[in-house]
């Protein structure tokens, strides 16, 4: 078995001496040749033997195409030796045909035909095979064999012999048409397209064949080729306006509007279609779609001139002329043309709507409102469209009350119109009707009644992200933080979640084996028993590219699958099919607010939402929004917003039950602001609540090493050693901080207390010197604080601690003589003042503590009366 290309490669080009033409050229530029068998070739084997080649149809086709090009180039550029010899022997053209059968062959063909007519098929086949062996270039014998095998029900062999007969007699259009029909019945679209092209060449006047080819291109989504085919048909049948319209529609679908316009103008100019108003209407519509209103108006006026002044052009062309005048700025002319509309409002309502829309486009809203009002009586037919446009006109005319009424009508007619609800709520807010605006945007009490049953959609308008965003903004403006957070939080969370998850998946989705196999069907040709194979696939270039990629993927999967099978069998297990093909592709959901992160105002709204959630003590929700916002790869947040969110996250971190979730934000803030006492206070507060003080040596050490002039990490290290009762190490840290800030009262206090505690140790030799150094720091603290009650109490407590009770009594008495007023407890910048709680009056006064310690000294020394008197004076309520 061979392909049609191999058959032709074995045949010689034959000159058609009857017509005097060497070849016919098709519309695609392909040469058509006549072929004949020669030598010892057996054409019967082409139709009866099986294919023994192992190549795929598409691969074989590429070889055949290459061979075709070689044959065509040889036939066109170089005459054969046989032709050169003939030209040398004679001048002029010999009449007659070389393929004219001799009488003996004619008699045998007649006998075979009689046998076929009487139903003696085997005898007819025997006679025809003998004819083919003696004269293999006669197409009648193959045609008769095709008829015989058709009668016998062997369609495959019949098709093969018909194909040979058609190639030997390529100008027999009936054979090619028969092959087209048979190929379509078998589902062989490649062969059908090949035969269709041959049939068009053989019978170029058959318009049905061209229609068939154009429809085939449309099925294959090759709209450009389909448009070209319809254009060719239009040139042959210029009066067929339907064909012209299909070509124009396809050209516009391909984006070739100018070519469509030129084709219509050519039809009017060269084919006398100016009186055909459908062509003029199609041309003006195409020009108006391109905003070429001047050219459209020119054609309408030319048509009016051809019709004459006594006869008016149809109303739809008049309306289009008015629309063109509107866009060209000739409003008065447009109004004059549309005076007729007020008489007959039922004629062409769609064009009236276009005219009103044109008036709105150019800013003449009052005139547009007049024409929308004309159609208001039939507004129910347009599903709220008329009400909506009337409301828009009133908005532009700054008539809010009337606009609200018509927006209510539009929303009632089209319940799921989200844009109308948003605009209606904005107008209600401008009029101060906030409760109505909230009602318009809030879910209905009976959700089932809000479904748009007429449109057949189950989408709920109150679940729209834009509706919830607008509603949350209204609640925020009214100061209702709880309602603001309840409405906005789910929408923002879903939007940020989808953005963070789907932005990282950039790879193509994995296609299953079934999908890949379906794509490769474009390249498959399973007709192994057919003589002619390797026809060019009838598919677009994109489909062919997809099929080639799918074929490679299938081969790769097969190789991997075989390797897995071999490895599994080697391991002694049963091999199963690969389950990776069953993986369902990932489905990407559209966020509720797709472009929410592109506007700075919306980003500020995220920050406000986090603050509101924090103030409502919904810390986990706030942290979730903060985490999602900062995880965005293409983050549009400004540095200031990021800092604010991280600061808020750190603030939340030491308020929730598990501060570990805000720990990263605390460390980030400290790293960015290593000299900020507020940042370090937040850090210190967090590690104390999370019991992390003794587990942050590495971070503190790195901060101390990197920022040697930063005091807070040194102080925190000193506090850590104090909590561990390592007073010598604590004193070392405090003294290091004292070098950087000698006048800081806290540093002097910490250094003094550390040295006093160190002096009480057993291993220290110079205890008295250490005590004096500690007291010197405490006295300096008192000097800096102006001998405040707290500084004097600290000195008295130190004397009391080391056993100098007489000096301790002196300073306790000084504390009792001072009445300290209450001061607010220091808070961090993001702390809520209400969180500190309400303290009783006098919570900053240390006289009670001093009196209690003084009574202990009196009691220990035996002065019970003094001790009793101190308690009576200062500790009895």
C-alpha angles and dihedrals in degrees: 000000000000139000124253089254091054090048092053092045088060093050127081124233108254126204114232101229095179098062099027094231123121095201144347119234119219126219090262091053096254117146119231117214136189114230134201134189118243140172120018096329116140108211091188090068089061091062101035108034123083123245112262099180118111097207123114116248094248092050091048090049092057090055091048092050091053090051091048092054091051092050092047093050091048094048094049101041106033129039117222123253089248091057092048090053092049092049090051094053100048144018124226130018123307113227124226133045129285090212094059106133119236120239093260093057091044090054092049092049089052091051091050091050091052090050090051091049091052093046097251093135099162093053091047091050091050092051093046093050089054090050091050092051091051097039111016094171098066111106095197093072092054091045091053091048088053090053091049095050090046089056089048091052095244098131096171095058091040090055091049094053091045089053092052091047091050093051091049090049104029095169093063098104093183091064093051091047089051089051090049090055094046093047092051090049089055093045093242099142094172093057090042091055092047092051091043091057090049091049092052090051091049094046110022091168094064102100092183090069091054091049089051092052093047092051089049090055090051091053089052090047091240091140095165093058091043090053091050090051093051090048090055090050089049091055090052093044106030092168093061101096092177091063090047090052092051091051091049092048092051094047090052090049088055090050094250097128095149092055089050090051092049090049092053093046090049090051091054095043103041104027100042095243094142090104090051100092094192090065091048090048091051091049095049092047091052092048092048090051086058091048090244093138095155093059091045091051090048092057092047091051091047089053090051089051091052092049090049133227095283095060122057124217117240120285095249091060090048091053091049090051089053091051090052090050090052094054091044091054097251096128096157093054090048092052091050091052092049097053087095091061092069089062097051111027096164094063114096100343090176091061090048088055089050090051092050091047089052090053089052091049093056092043101256094130097156092057091044090052090056093058094043088054089056090063097039093101090062094040092121089070092062100054095241095315094121093048091048094053093045088053091050091052090052090049092055089046088053094240099137098171094055091043091054091053093053093043088055088053092048092049091048091052096042107029097182097053099123096181091055092051092049092050092045092052091049091053092048090052090051089053091049094248096131097155091055090049090053090048091052091053099037122094115264120255090242107041094186092065092055096065116114097237094170095060092042094232126133097200113127115222094209090061092062115118092224091054092051092045092053092045092050091051090054092051090048092052089051091051095244098140096172094054090042092055094042093055100038103037098072092047095048092044093052093044094050092043094053091045093052095044101041097041091068095053103083099142121100118263117260113251121217123240091251092057092047091049090051090053094050091057086086088069098038123103111180096176096112091155095054121102096218117053138156101058115168110269113256098229141103121271090249092054091048091051091050091049092051091050091047090052091053092048091050091051090049092048091049091052092049091046092051091049091052090048092051092048092048093048090049089054091053099248132124112260119234131191119273110269093200090088090063093062109118115229117253114264115218116214123210113241117244088240105032099179097029096117095053096074123071092215090061092049090055087051089059090055091048090050091053091050091049092050090049093050089049088053091243089137098159092054091048092050090050092055091046093050093048093047094052093045095063109118095207091043114183094185115120120239090253092054092047091051091049092050093047091048090051090048090052090048090052091045095071094040101056124079092255109040091186090088091064096038095098091055091050092052092045092053092048090049091051094044107032094162097047113110090197092056092047091047088055090048093047092047091052097049091048091054092045096043089239098130095100093043101056101074093120095052094044092047092051092049092048091049095046096042106033093168094055111107103191098068089049091052092047089052089052091050090050091054090046091055088051091050090241093136096166092057090043091052089050091055093045093049089050089054090046090060089058098041110018095167097052109117094209093054092049091049093049093046092049095049092046092052092046090051090046091053090059091061121110099229098052113106103189096051096148092053091049091050091051091049091050093049091048090058090048092050090049088052089053090049092051092046092047095248092299122183092256095051092049091048090053090053091048091048091051092051089047091050096052093044102256091129097162090060090042091055090053094054093041088057090050088054091051090052093058123076109204121203122224120268129194115258111251114252134188119262093257096041119116109239089219091061093071090068130221114295125204117250113275097029089134093052115100098191093104092054091046092049092050093050090045092053089052090056092048092046093050091049092051098252095129095160092056091046090051091048093051091052091047093050100044112016106039116094 
